Amino acid sequence: MAHHDVSRILIEQGSSCDVMYQELFEKLWLKREDLSSYEGTDLQGFNVSTIRPWGLINLPVTFESKES
């Protein structure tokens, strides 16, 4: 998320799968070439529909504390 200021982020540690939706993917100026291939099975949603992920990506994150 280099060169992007993020004011809020949800850190959810209980999920077995982290999903980035296309809108966020595009806002972070990521490209399909940034993805590693995904060899797993399709993901199944709550509404029983399935979707094939585009791929995998590792995003380095740095946290900074600012005291007011």
Rosetta blueprint (number, residue, H / E / L):
1 M L
2 A L
3 H L
4 H L
5 D L
6 V L
7 S L
8 R L
9 I L
10 L L
11 I L
12 E L
13 Q L
14 G L
15 S L
16 S L
17 C L
18 D L
19 V L
20 M L
21 Y L
22 Q H
23 E H
24 L H
25 F H
26 E H
27 K H
28 L L
29 W L
30 L L
31 K L
32 R H
33 E H
34 D H
35 L L
36 S E
37 S L
38 Y L
39 E L
40 G L
41 T L
42 D L
43 L E
44 Q E
45 G L
46 F L
47 N L
48 V L
49 S L
50 T E
51 I E
52 R L
53 P L
54 W L
55 G L
56 L E
57 I L
58 N L
59 L L
60 P L
61 V L
62 T L
63 F L
64 E L
65 S L
66 K L
67 E L
68 S L
